[in-house]
Amino acid sequence: MSVSAKICGVSTPEAVSAALQGGAGFLGFVFFPKSPRNLAIDAARRLAEPVRNRARVVALLVDPTDAQVDEVARGLAPDLIQLHGAESPARVREIAGRAGTGIVKVLPVAEAADLAPAADYETVAEHLMFDTKPPKDSPRPGGTGHSFDWTLMSGRRFRRPWFLAGGLDPWNLADAVQQSGAPMVDVSSGVERGPGLKDPALITAFLDAARRA
């Protein structure tokens, strides 16, 4: 079987092209100033043009204000908004209605107990994403290149399609899918040659691995 893949934090035409040619189902554009992958709305809109009708355009936001949601919804018109902060289920529902998009809600995981909140988000999000819980002093909520214990996901059933994220790369993807049972995967730093610098060859390799997983 193959798994659907999302390439997150794309910021160049070359990265977009490699993701589309490799068959990525989702491309993520980051709007978070503390991230090395942060983009201006105009730049993201230009990069997203060839993505339309070929893959789903995802805007990543962290605890956004209403003004930020409006700006991204109007300026990018994403298919999905990925929420990577501490947004409550009520706030997720509010953002979905305000933007008129589906939501990918990211849940940070370090131990089995961290999976419990998923039940509260399944009624308000289109997708769930389970990512590595960052250290308390981390300036960023994800994209750190670290993985969590994939076996925590094994045998889990959710009402929404879900992504596995955190520390994935072309070389460990097969093991991650086998151990977790993930139907979808998300990668960012695992296909970079430096912070925020996507490598088209690594994107291609990751998507090849996703097809074989």
Secondary structure as UniProt FT lines:
FT   STRAND          4..8
FT   HELIX           13..22
FT   STRAND          26..30
FT   TURN            33..34
FT   TURN            36..37
FT   HELIX           41..48
FT   HELIX           49..51
FT   TURN            52..54
FT   STRAND          56..61
FT   HELIX           66..75
FT   STRAND          80..83
FT   HELIX           89..99
FT   STRAND          102..109
FT   HELIX           112..115
FT   TURN            116..117
FT   HELIX           118..121
FT   TURN            122..124
FT   STRAND          127..132
FT   TURN            136..137
FT   HELIX           150..153
FT   TURN            154..155
FT   STRAND          162..164
FT   TURN            170..172
FT   HELIX           173..180
FT   STRAND          184..187
FT   HELIX           189..191
FT   STRAND          192..194
FT   TURN            195..196
FT   STRAND          197..198
FT   HELIX           200..212
//
